[in-house]
């Protein structure tokens, strides 16, 4: 089964983790259920880079990322 692999910088990873923690606390304190959405915005290859955005009540641009399609091994489960 093919999958998409997105490579993040350490700063991007930490930013995502902090946003998730913050919004989980806010949602719990307000008694609402909420999630988040990650959007990969793909530009023209080799002309415009691809960027990642996180949407949790607002769009948070995480910056340019590298990504690729990879074939998952048969022992991987999702």
C-alpha angles and dihedrals in degrees: 000000000000120000137183118246117200119192115213132190116240089253092053091048092050091047091053092048093050093048091050092050093046096048092044089056091047093048092048093048091049094043096237132129115232142156139186138247129218116205124193109205108201119203129192105302114255091005108061122020125235118252134201124221130188120208118203105149086315136036115261114191110217097186137238119343138180119234140172143175114253132183111242118227118247093250095058117101128193 
